[in-house]
Amino acid sequence: MTGAEGGADLLLLVASIVGLGVVSQLLSARFRVPSVLFLIASGVAIGPEGLGVLTIDSFGESGLSTIVGLSVAIIVFEGAFHLKIDKIKKAPAAVVRLTTIGAAIAFLGTAGAVRFFLGANWDIALLIGALLIATGPTVVTPILKVVPVRDRVAATLETEGIVNDVTAAILAVVLFKAMTVQETHADIYLQLFAERLGTGLLVGVVVAAVVWSVLQYVDLSPDNAPQNARLLTLAGAIVAFGAADYVFSEAGVAAAATAGLILGNAGLPYEEEIEAFKGDITLIVLSFVFITLAALLEFEQLFALGLGGVAVVVAVMFVLRPLLVFLTTRGDRFTFRETLFMSFVGPRGIIPASVATLFAIRLQTGVSEGGAPPTNPPGADLLVGTVFLVILVSVVLEGGLARQIAEKLDVIPMRVLIIGGGRVGRSLAERLEARGENVVLIEEDRSVLEELRNDGFTAREGDGTDVDVLRGAGAENARTVVAATGDDDANLLVAQLAQSNFDVENVIARANQPSNASAFENLGVETISAAESTAWAIDNQIERPALSNWMSELGRSGDVQEIEVTNEALVGQQIVDLGGELPNGVLIALVSRNGTSEVPTPDVELQHGDHITLIGRTEAVREAIEQCGKPV
């Protein structure tokens, strides 16, 4: 084959890989499952196990290693760029424990499982353990788009993925370097860690400072400034990786992560355009990486792991993950069901796959530092096989079944938007969250906002009468909006915006002045008069103290819910028959039909569309809702 023919073949191969990557991303968006499933399928189809057009030799001895190395740099840079300090501050305190204590448990536990079940050497076992720390936003985010859990849960999982991506990559490169020099002394590990992390930090800071200075103080041409800013930022990622890796091999990942973290929090001009551009580039890059994995991934590598490989997967997914989640999220306002859901959402993806590929290539081709004779230690097949077995199983099970798991655990709540984080808004948020609702508060006062966040509430800063602020807080997906500020004019405007701009099903406004209540209601706004509600509560405490005390516990030990009868099996049943089938402690207090509500007699027959009010213990009422119909 001539050089021209070889170049044409390589060009066609690269074009095919990019095309398959784009198609995989489109299929992912269409079917709302992680793209890694389609990418791996595409890679297998053109790899040695399929058509055989892509092999480890397709790009030359060191070409594939270089391509994957640069791809890893861009992926890590993009992940670090999205690691916003403000977002971490908004996330629950559990995130810090999850990314430190939880990461340590995952690292050591996975390494121990690989060592015990697969008989691997400690160097390979620790390397696999480091790589499998990463859950990764590129596989978690598609799951959260399908499963709209509470903001607190989503923020925890997404932030964990972003932080652990970078942590896993840096830890893995240090362990890999120590493994390739065949030294296991503690001082050698410390030296390697200091060299690579120190070099990475220094180069990353310098590159970030240069990029920031150019973007801030140099005229990038008014006509093409956004485009030039995007290109400069991308070049910064590649330069940081290449320069650091030239000084010390494997130091480039730390440099790319450092530059990304600094630039992502530096308030760059054209930041939105940069993020969009980087996102597109990263999609192409990670598609290329995953598909080229077919050059290394062979089924016999997976089958060779045998029952030991299955045991490692079980340990990672069903032992270590639940253990670290339950240990690190205690006391952070997560319900038991939410904690259980997070235990089942820890899919591995981009970083473990791409870095494992890079290491395996270097192990197989004997790439070493400084031109020294390659040590080429064994373990490439075990490394790739174990990492990809965990990726495949975790993505298929947790990505494919996430919606069903969430529905079974009942962790997809209504979104309730409360404007005003004062005493009323805060008390309402406490009660709704205790019942499992997804509550978002909007508060303009920064001191109140900080106090709400410190106490674990999901709170957004802004003026609730601003349409953009409401949209940013999720008004388009809210089922209920409550205007609970101390300003009646603001409450009325919020209620009208929610109805007219977002078509919210249930809008409620607080009327601070009793004289305004009728005016609110004349405009079609459901209104609660603060004065009348207080008087009603006091009257109940005087005349009906037992009921008043019980009502104050609603959402905690007891609950009252109104539901619509949608289960055809219930239509025609009498109250006396249905009452015997309900969970213990649940009573049917009211039946509403055609706008009329009454306490039902035992012989009342239910009709489709009836609204029935259930009263009883919180858990029992939830069971009854699942049995009878949907909440109103």
C-alpha positions as CSV (number, residue, x, y, z in Angstrom):
1,M,0.0,0.0,0.0
2,T,1.4,3.4,-0.9
3,G,1.7,6.3,1.5
4,A,-1.2,8.1,-0.3
5,E,-3.4,5.1,-0.1
6,G,-2.6,4.7,3.6
7,G,-3.4,8.3,4.2
8,A,-6.7,8.0,2.4
9,D,-7.6,4.9,4.4
10,L,-6.7,6.6,7.7
11,L,-8.8,9.7,6.7
12,L,-11.8,7.5,5.8
13,L,-11.4,5.7,9.2
14,V,-11.3,9.0,11.1
15,A,-14.3,10.3,9.2
16,S,-16.2,7.1,10.0
17,I,-15.4,7.3,13.7
18,V,-16.5,10.9,13.9
19,G,-19.7,10.1,11.9
20,L,-20.5,7.2,14.2
21,G,-19.9,9.4,17.2
22,V,-22.3,12.1,16.0
23,V,-25.0,9.5,15.2
24,S,-24.5,7.9,18.7
25,Q,-25.0,11.4,20.3
26,L,-28.2,11.9,18.3
27,L,-29.5,8.5,19.3
28,S,-28.7,9.3,22.9
29,A,-30.7,12.5,22.7
30,R,-33.6,10.7,21.0
31,F,-33.9,7.8,23.4
32,R,-32.6,9.7,26.5
33,V,-30.1,7.2,27.6
34,P,-26.3,7.7,28.1
35,S,-24.5,8.0,24.8
36,V,-21.8,5.6,26.1
37,L,-24.1,2.7,25.2
38,F,-24.2,3.6,21.5
39,L,-20.6,4.6,21.4
40,I,-19.3,1.3,22.7
41,A,-21.7,-0.6,20.3
42,S,-20.3,1.5,17.4
43,G,-16.7,0.7,18.5
44,V,-17.4,-3.0,18.8
45,A,-19.0,-3.0,15.3
46,I,-15.9,-1.6,13.6
47,G,-13.3,-3.1,15.9
48,P,-11.7,-6.6,16.0
49,E,-14.8,-8.2,17.2
50,G,-16.8,-6.7,14.4
51,L,-15.7,-5.6,10.9
52,G,-12.1,-5.4,12.0
53,V,-11.4,-2.1,10.3
54,L,-10.1,-0.5,13.5
55,T,-7.2,-2.0,15.4
56,I,-4.5,-0.8,17.7
57,D,-2.2,-0.5,14.7
58,S,-4.5,1.7,12.7
59,F,-2.9,4.9,13.9
60,G,0.7,3.7,14.2
61,E,2.7,2.7,17.3
62,S,2.4,6.0,19.2
63,G,-0.3,7.8,17.2
64,L,-3.2,6.4,19.1
65,S,-1.5,7.1,22.4
66,T,-1.0,10.7,21.4
67,I,-4.6,11.1,20.2
68,V,-6.1,9.6,23.3
69,G,-3.8,11.6,25.5
70,L,-4.9,14.9,23.9
71,S,-8.5,13.7,24.1
72,V,-8.2,13.0,27.8
73,A,-6.7,16.5,28.3
74,I,-9.7,18.1,26.6
75,I,-12.2,16.0,28.5
76,V,-10.6,16.7,31.9
77,F,-10.2,20.4,31.1
78,E,-13.9,20.7,30.2
79,G,-14.9,18.8,33.4
80,A,-12.8,21.1,35.5
81,F,-14.1,24.2,33.7
82,H,-17.6,23.3,34.8
83,L,-16.5,22.8,38.4
84,K,-17.9,26.1,39.6
85,I,-17.0,27.2,43.2
86,D,-20.4,28.8,43.6
87,K,-22.2,25.6,42.5
88,I,-20.2,23.6,45.1
89,K,-21.2,26.2,47.8
90,K,-24.9,25.7,46.8
91,A,-24.6,21.9,46.9
92,P,-25.3,20.1,50.2
93,A,-22.5,19.5,52.7
94,A,-22.7,15.8,51.8
95,V,-20.9,16.6,48.5
96,V,-17.7,17.3,50.4
97,R,-17.9,14.0,52.3
98,L,-18.9,12.2,49.1
99,T,-15.9,13.4,47.2
100,T,-13.4,12.8,50.0
101,I,-14.5,10.0,52.3
102,G,-16.7,8.4,49.7
103,A,-13.9,8.6,47.0
104,A,-11.5,7.0,49.5
105,I,-13.9,4.1,50.2
106,A,-14.5,3.6,46.5
107,F,-10.7,3.7,45.8
108,L,-9.5,1.3,48.5
109,G,-12.6,-1.0,48.3
110,T,-12.4,-1.4,44.6
111,A,-8.7,-2.1,44.7
112,G,-9.3,-4.7,47.4
113,A,-12.0,-6.4,45.4
114,V,-9.8,-6.6,42.3
115,R,-6.9,-7.9,44.3
116,F,-9.1,-10.5,46.1
117,F,-11.4,-11.7,43.3
118,L,-9.1,-11.4,40.3
119,G,-5.7,-12.0,42.0
120,A,-4.2,-8.9,40.5
121,N,-1.0,-7.3,41.7
122,W,-1.5,-4.4,44.0
123,D,-0.2,-1.9,41.4
124,I,-2.9,-2.8,38.9
125,A,-5.5,-3.2,41.6
126,L,-4.8,0.3,42.9
127,L,-4.8,1.7,39.4
128,I,-8.2,0.2,38.6
129,G,-9.5,1.4,42.0
130,A,-8.4,5.0,41.2
131,L,-10.0,5.0,37.8
132,L,-13.3,3.6,39.1
133,I,-13.7,6.4,41.6
134,A,-15.1,8.5,38.8
135,T,-18.9,8.5,38.2
136,G,-18.8,11.2,35.6
137,P,-21.3,13.9,34.6
138,T,-21.4,12.7,31.0
139,V,-23.3,9.6,32.1
140,V,-25.0,11.0,35.2
141,T,-26.5,14.1,33.5
142,P,-28.5,12.1,30.9
143,I,-30.0,10.0,33.7
144,L,-31.1,13.2,35.6
145,K,-32.7,14.6,32.5
146,V,-34.9,11.5,32.4
147,V,-35.4,11.4,36.2
148,P,-36.3,14.9,37.6
149,V,-35.4,14.2,41.2
150,R,-35.2,17.0,43.8
151,D,-32.6,19.7,43.1
152,R,-30.6,18.7,46.2
153,V,-30.2,15.1,44.9
154,A,-29.4,16.2,41.4
155,A,-26.8,18.8,42.5
156,T,-25.1,16.2,44.7
157,L,-24.8,13.6,42.0
158,E,-23.7,16.1,39.3
159,T,-21.1,17.8,41.5
160,E,-19.8,14.4,42.7
161,G,-19.3,13.4,39.1
162,I,-17.4,16.5,38.1
163,V,-15.1,16.5,41.1
164,N,-14.4,12.7,41.0
165,D,-13.6,12.9,37.3
166,V,-10.7,15.1,38.0
167,T,-9.7,13.3,41.2
168,A,-9.7,9.9,39.5
169,A,-7.6,11.2,36.6
170,I,-4.9,12.8,38.7
171,L,-4.6,9.9,41.2
172,A,-4.5,7.4,38.4
173,V,-1.6,9.1,36.5
174,V,0.5,9.1,39.7
175,L,-0.1,5.4,40.3
176,F,0.5,4.6,36.7
177,K,3.8,6.3,36.7
178,A,4.9,4.6,39.9
179,M,3.9,1.3,38.4
180,T,5.9,1.8,35.2
181,V,9.1,2.6,37.1
182,Q,8.6,-0.6,39.1
183,E,9.1,1.2,42.4
184,T,6.8,0.7,45.4
185,H,8.6,2.6,48.2
186,A,6.6,5.4,49.9
187,D,9.2,8.0,49.2
188,I,9.1,7.1,45.4
189,Y,5.3,7.6,45.4
190,L,5.6,10.9,47.2
191,Q,8.3,12.1,44.8
192,L,6.2,11.1,41.7
193,F,3.1,12.7,43.2
194,A,4.9,15.9,44.0
195,E,6.6,16.1,40.6
196,R,3.5,15.5,38.6
197,L,1.1,17.4,40.7
198,G,3.5,20.3,41.3
199,T,4.4,20.6,37.6
200,G,0.7,20.3,36.6
201,L,-0.3,23.0,39.0
202,L,2.5,25.4,37.9
203,V,1.9,24.9,34.2
204,G,-1.9,25.1,34.6
205,V,-1.7,28.3,36.6
206,V,0.7,29.9,34.1
207,V,-1.4,28.9,31.1
208,A,-4.6,30.1,32.8
209,A,-3.0,33.4,33.7
210,V,-1.9,34.0,30.1
211,V,-5.3,33.0,28.6
212,W,-7.1,35.2,31.1
213,S,-4.8,38.2,30.5
214,V,-5.2,38.0,26.8
215,L,-9.0,37.7,27.0
216,Q,-9.2,40.6,29.4
217,Y,-6.7,43.1,28.0
218,V,-6.1,42.3,24.3
219,D,-8.5,43.4,21.6
220,L,-9.5,40.1,19.9
221,S,-11.2,41.9,17.1
222,P,-14.8,43.0,17.6
223,D,-16.0,41.0,14.6
224,N,-14.6,37.7,15.8
225,A,-14.0,38.1,19.5
226,P,-16.2,35.2,20.7
227,Q,-14.7,32.9,18.1
228,N,-11.2,33.9,19.0
229,A,-12.0,33.5,22.7
230,R,-13.2,30.0,22.1
231,L,-10.1,29.0,20.1
232,L,-7.7,30.6,22.7
233,T,-9.3,28.7,25.5
234,L,-9.2,25.4,23.6
235,A,-5.6,26.0,22.7
236,G,-4.8,26.7,26.4
237,A,-6.1,23.3,27.4
238,I,-3.9,21.6,24.8
239,V,-0.8,23.7,25.5
240,A,-1.2,23.1,29.3
241,F,-1.4,19.4,28.8
242,G,1.5,19.2,26.2
243,A,3.9,21.5,28.2
244,A,3.4,19.6,31.5
245,D,3.6,16.2,29.9
246,Y,6.9,17.2,28.2
247,V,8.4,18.0,31.5
248,F,7.1,14.9,33.3
249,S,5.1,12.3,31.5
250,E,1.6,11.9,32.9
251,A,1.7,15.5,34.4
252,G,-0.4,16.9,31.6
253,V,-3.7,15.8,33.2
254,A,-3.1,17.8,36.4
255,A,-2.2,20.8,34.2
256,A,-5.3,20.6,32.1
257,A,-7.5,20.2,35.2
258,T,-5.8,23.2,37.0
259,A,-6.2,25.5,33.9
260,G,-9.8,24.4,33.5
261,L,-10.7,25.0,37.2
262,I,-9.1,28.5,37.2
263,L,-10.5,29.7,33.9
264,G,-14.0,28.3,34.7
265,N,-14.1,30.4,37.8
266,A,-12.4,33.5,36.5
267,G,-15.4,35.2,35.0
268,L,-14.1,35.1,31.4
269,P,-15.7,37.3,28.7
270,Y,-17.9,35.3,26.3
271,E,-18.0,32.5,28.9
272,E,-21.3,31.1,27.6
273,E,-20.0,30.9,24.0
274,I,-16.8,29.2,25.3
275,E,-18.8,26.6,27.3
276,A,-21.0,25.8,24.3
277,F,-18.0,25.4,22.0
278,K,-16.1,23.3,24.4
279,G,-19.1,21.1,25.0
280,D,-19.3,20.4,21.2
281,I,-15.6,19.7,20.9
282,T,-15.7,17.4,24.0
283,L,-18.6,15.4,22.5
284,I,-16.6,14.8,19.4
285,V,-13.5,13.9,21.4
286,L,-15.2,11.6,23.8
287,S,-17.0,9.9,20.9
288,F,-13.7,9.4,19.2
289,V,-12.1,8.0,22.4
290,F,-14.9,5.6,23.1
291,I,-15.1,4.2,19.6
292,T,-11.4,3.8,19.3
293,L,-11.5,1.7,22.4
294,A,-12.6,-1.1,20.1
295,A,-8.9,-1.3,19.2
296,L,-8.3,-2.7,22.6
297,L,-11.6,-4.1,23.8
298,E,-11.9,-7.7,23.0
299,F,-14.7,-10.0,24.3
300,E,-12.1,-12.5,25.5
301,Q,-10.8,-9.9,27.9
302,L,-14.2,-9.7,29.5
303,F,-14.8,-13.5,29.4
304,A,-11.3,-14.1,30.9
305,L,-12.4,-12.3,34.1
306,G,-14.9,-15.0,34.8
307,L,-16.8,-15.1,38.0
308,G,-14.1,-12.9,39.6
309,G,-15.1,-10.1,37.2
310,V,-18.7,-10.5,38.1
311,A,-17.8,-10.4,41.8
312,V,-15.9,-7.1,41.3
313,V,-18.9,-5.6,39.5
314,V,-21.2,-6.7,42.4
315,A,-18.8,-5.3,45.0
316,V,-18.5,-1.9,43.2
317,M,-22.2,-1.4,42.4
318,F,-24.1,-3.1,45.2
319,V,-21.7,-3.0,48.2
320,L,-19.3,-0.1,48.0
321,R,-21.6,2.4,46.3
322,P,-24.5,2.0,48.8
323,L,-22.0,1.9,51.7
324,L,-20.2,5.2,50.8
325,V,-23.5,7.0,50.0
326,F,-25.2,6.0,53.2
327,L,-22.1,6.9,55.3
328,T,-21.6,10.3,53.6
329,T,-25.1,11.6,53.2
330,R,-26.4,11.1,56.7
331,G,-28.0,14.2,58.3
332,D,-28.3,16.1,55.0
333,R,-32.0,16.3,54.6
334,F,-32.1,13.4,52.2
335,T,-35.0,11.0,52.6
336,F,-34.2,7.3,53.0
337,R,-35.6,6.7,49.5
338,E,-33.4,9.4,48.0
339,T,-30.3,8.0,49.6
340,L,-31.2,4.6,48.2
341,F,-31.7,6.1,44.8
342,M,-28.2,7.7,44.9
343,S,-26.8,4.4,45.9
344,F,-28.1,2.9,42.6
345,V,-26.9,5.9,40.5
346,G,-23.1,5.7,40.2
347,P,-22.4,4.7,36.5
348,R,-18.8,4.9,35.4
349,G,-18.0,6.4,32.0
350,I,-15.7,8.8,30.1
351,I,-12.7,9.3,32.4
352,P,-12.2,5.6,33.5
353,A,-12.6,4.5,29.8
354,S,-10.4,7.1,28.2
355,V,-7.6,7.0,30.8
356,A,-7.6,3.2,31.0
357,T,-7.3,3.2,27.2
358,L,-4.3,5.6,27.3
359,F,-2.6,3.4,30.0
360,A,-3.3,0.2,28.2
361,I,-1.9,1.5,24.9
362,R,1.3,2.6,26.7
363,L,1.6,-0.7,28.5
364,Q,1.1,-2.7,25.3
365,T,3.4,-0.5,23.1
366,G,6.0,-0.1,25.9
367,V,5.9,3.7,25.9
368,S,8.3,5.0,28.6
369,E,9.8,8.3,29.7
370,G,12.9,9.9,28.4
371,G,13.7,7.2,25.8
372,A,14.5,4.6,28.4
373,P,13.9,0.9,27.6
374,P,10.3,0.1,28.1
375,T,9.4,-1.8,31.2
376,N,6.0,-2.9,29.7
377,P,4.7,-4.4,32.9
378,P,1.8,-6.9,32.5
379,G,-1.8,-6.1,33.2
380,A,-3.1,-4.2,30.2
381,D,-5.8,-6.8,29.4
382,L,-6.9,-7.0,33.1
383,L,-7.0,-3.2,33.3
384,V,-9.1,-2.7,30.2
385,G,-11.3,-5.7,30.8
386,T,-12.2,-4.8,34.4
387,V,-12.8,-1.2,33.8
388,F,-15.0,-1.8,30.8
389,L,-16.9,-4.6,32.4
390,V,-17.9,-2.2,35.3
391,I,-18.7,0.6,32.8
392,L,-20.9,-1.7,30.6
393,V,-22.8,-3.2,33.5
394,S,-23.3,0.1,35.4
395,V,-24.3,2.1,32.4
396,V,-26.8,-0.5,31.1
397,L,-28.4,-1.2,34.5
398,E,-28.3,2.2,36.1
399,G,-28.7,4.2,32.9
400,G,-31.4,2.0,31.4
401,L,-33.4,1.3,34.5
402,A,-32.9,4.7,36.3
403,R,-36.5,5.8,35.6
404,Q,-38.0,2.6,36.8
405,I,-35.9,2.6,39.9
406,A,-36.9,6.2,40.7
407,E,-40.6,5.5,40.2
408,K,-40.3,2.4,42.4
409,L,-38.6,4.4,45.1
410,D,-41.0,7.3,44.6
411,V,-38.3,10.0,44.4
412,I,-39.7,12.0,41.5
413,P,-41.6,14.7,43.3
414,M,-43.7,17.7,42.4
415,R,-41.7,20.9,42.0
416,V,-43.0,23.6,44.3
417,L,-41.7,27.2,43.8
418,I,-41.9,29.5,46.8
419,I,-41.1,33.2,46.3
420,G,-40.0,34.7,49.6
421,G,-37.7,32.9,52.0
422,G,-38.9,34.7,55.2
423,R,-40.7,33.0,58.1
424,V,-43.7,32.0,56.1
425,G,-41.8,30.7,53.0
426,R,-39.3,28.9,55.2
427,S,-41.9,27.2,57.3
428,L,-43.9,26.1,54.3
429,A,-40.7,24.8,52.7
430,E,-39.9,22.7,55.8
431,R,-43.3,21.1,55.8
432,L,-43.3,20.4,52.0
433,E,-39.8,18.9,52.1
434,A,-40.7,16.7,55.0
435,R,-43.4,15.3,52.8
436,G,-40.8,14.7,50.0
437,E,-41.7,17.6,47.6
438,N,-39.0,19.2,45.5
439,V,-39.0,22.8,46.9
440,V,-37.1,25.7,45.4
441,L,-37.1,29.1,47.2
442,I,-36.4,32.4,45.6
443,E,-35.1,35.1,47.8
444,E,-33.6,38.6,47.1
445,D,-32.0,39.3,50.4
446,R,-28.5,37.8,50.4
447,S,-28.3,37.3,54.2
448,V,-31.6,35.4,54.2
449,L,-30.5,33.5,51.1
450,E,-27.2,32.4,52.8
451,E,-29.1,31.3,55.9
452,L,-31.5,29.2,53.8
453,R,-28.6,27.5,52.0
454,N,-26.7,26.9,55.2
455,D,-29.8,25.1,56.6
456,G,-29.9,22.8,53.6
457,F,-32.7,24.5,51.5
458,T,-32.5,24.8,47.7
459,A,-32.6,28.6,47.3
460,R,-32.0,30.8,44.3
461,E,-31.1,34.5,44.4
462,G,-33.2,37.0,42.6
463,D,-36.4,39.0,42.3
464,G,-39.4,36.7,42.0
465,T,-41.3,39.3,39.9
466,D,-38.6,38.8,37.1
467,V,-39.7,36.3,34.5
468,D,-36.1,35.2,33.8
469,V,-35.6,34.5,37.5
470,L,-38.7,32.5,37.7
471,R,-37.7,30.5,34.5
472,G,-34.2,29.9,35.9
473,A,-35.7,28.5,39.1
474,G,-37.8,26.0,37.2
475,A,-41.2,27.7,36.9
476,E,-41.8,26.0,33.5
477,N,-41.8,22.6,35.3
478,A,-43.4,23.7,38.5
479,R,-46.8,22.3,39.5
480,T,-47.3,24.8,42.3
481,V,-46.1,28.4,42.7
482,V,-46.5,30.1,46.1
483,A,-46.1,33.9,46.4
484,A,-45.2,34.3,50.1
485,T,-43.4,37.6,50.4
486,G,-44.4,40.4,52.7
487,D,-45.4,42.7,49.8
488,D,-48.9,42.2,48.4
489,D,-48.1,43.9,45.1
490,A,-45.2,41.6,44.5
491,N,-47.3,38.6,45.4
492,L,-50.0,39.5,43.0
493,L,-47.5,40.1,40.2
494,V,-45.8,36.8,40.8
495,A,-49.1,35.0,40.8
496,Q,-50.1,36.6,37.5
497,L,-46.8,35.8,35.9
498,A,-47.0,32.2,36.9
499,Q,-50.4,31.9,35.4
500,S,-49.9,33.8,32.2
501,N,-46.2,33.0,31.3
502,F,-45.8,29.5,32.7
503,D,-49.3,28.1,32.8
504,V,-48.7,26.7,36.4
505,E,-51.4,24.4,37.5
506,N,-51.7,25.6,41.1
507,V,-50.9,29.3,42.0
508,I,-51.3,30.6,45.6
509,A,-50.7,34.1,46.9
510,R,-50.3,35.4,50.4
511,A,-52.4,38.5,51.2
512,N,-50.8,40.4,54.0
513,Q,-53.5,43.0,54.2
514,P,-57.0,41.4,54.7
515,S,-58.6,44.1,52.5
516,N,-56.5,42.8,49.5
517,A,-57.7,39.2,49.7
518,S,-60.9,39.9,47.7
519,A,-59.1,41.9,45.1
520,F,-56.7,39.0,44.6
521,E,-59.5,36.5,44.2
522,N,-61.4,38.7,41.8
523,L,-58.3,38.5,39.5
524,G,-58.5,34.7,39.6
525,V,-55.6,34.2,42.1
526,E,-56.0,31.6,44.9
527,T,-55.4,33.7,48.0
528,I,-54.5,33.0,51.6
529,S,-55.1,35.9,54.0
530,A,-52.4,35.9,56.6
531,A,-54.6,37.5,59.2
532,E,-57.5,35.1,58.7
533,S,-55.2,32.1,58.7
534,T,-53.7,33.2,62.0
535,A,-57.1,33.7,63.5
536,W,-58.3,30.3,62.2
537,A,-55.3,28.6,63.7
538,I,-55.8,30.3,67.1
539,D,-59.5,29.4,67.0
540,N,-58.6,25.8,66.3
541,Q,-56.2,25.7,69.2
542,I,-59.0,27.0,71.5
543,E,-61.9,24.9,70.3
544,R,-60.2,21.9,68.8
545,P,-56.8,21.5,70.4
546,A,-56.3,17.8,69.6
547,L,-57.1,18.4,65.9
548,S,-55.0,21.6,65.8
549,N,-52.0,19.7,67.3
550,W,-52.5,16.9,64.8
551,M,-52.7,19.3,61.9
552,S,-49.4,20.9,62.9
553,E,-47.8,17.5,62.4
554,L,-49.1,17.1,58.8
555,G,-46.2,16.1,56.5
556,R,-44.3,14.6,59.4
557,S,-46.0,11.8,61.3
558,G,-49.4,12.3,59.7
559,D,-50.7,13.4,56.3
560,V,-53.9,14.4,54.4
561,Q,-53.9,14.0,50.7
562,E,-56.6,14.5,48.0
563,I,-56.4,12.1,45.1
564,E,-58.4,11.4,41.9
565,V,-59.7,7.9,41.3
566,T,-58.0,6.7,38.1
567,N,-57.8,3.0,38.9
568,E,-60.7,1.4,37.0
569,A,-60.6,-1.5,39.5
570,L,-61.9,0.9,42.2
571,V,-64.8,2.2,40.1
572,G,-68.1,0.8,41.5
573,Q,-66.6,-0.2,44.8
574,Q,-68.3,1.0,48.0
575,I,-66.5,2.9,50.7
576,V,-67.0,0.1,53.2
577,D,-65.2,-2.4,50.8
578,L,-62.4,0.0,49.9
579,G,-61.8,0.9,53.5
580,G,-60.9,-2.7,54.3
581,E,-58.3,-2.7,51.5
582,L,-56.5,0.5,52.5
583,P,-53.3,0.4,54.6
584,N,-53.7,0.3,58.3
585,G,-54.4,3.8,59.7
586,V,-55.9,5.4,56.6
587,L,-59.4,6.8,56.5
588,I,-61.5,8.2,53.7
589,A,-62.5,11.6,55.1
590,L,-64.3,13.2,52.1
591,V,-65.5,12.3,48.7
592,S,-65.9,15.1,46.1
593,R,-68.0,14.8,43.0
594,N,-69.3,17.5,40.6
595,G,-68.0,20.2,42.9
596,T,-69.7,18.8,46.0
597,S,-67.8,17.4,49.0
598,E,-69.3,15.2,51.7
599,V,-68.3,12.8,54.4
600,P,-69.1,9.5,52.7
601,T,-71.5,6.9,54.1
602,P,-70.3,3.2,53.9
603,D,-72.5,2.5,50.8
604,V,-71.3,5.4,48.6
605,E,-70.0,3.9,45.3
606,L,-66.8,5.4,43.8
607,Q,-66.9,6.8,40.2
608,H,-64.1,7.5,37.8
609,G,-62.8,11.0,38.4
610,D,-64.0,11.2,42.0
611,H,-61.7,13.1,44.4
612,I,-61.2,11.4,47.7
613,T,-59.4,12.8,50.7
614,L,-57.3,10.4,52.7
615,I,-56.1,10.9,56.2
616,G,-53.7,8.9,58.3
617,R,-50.0,8.1,58.9
618,T,-47.6,9.6,56.3
619,E,-46.3,6.3,55.0
620,A,-49.7,4.6,55.0
621,V,-51.2,7.5,53.1
622,R,-48.4,7.2,50.4
623,E,-49.2,3.5,50.0
624,A,-52.9,4.3,49.7
625,I,-52.1,6.9,46.9
626,E,-50.3,4.2,44.9
627,Q,-53.2,1.9,45.4
628,C,-56.1,4.3,44.6
629,G,-54.9,6.9,42.0
630,K,-52.9,10.0,41.4
631,P,-52.6,13.1,43.7
632,V,-54.7,16.1,42.7
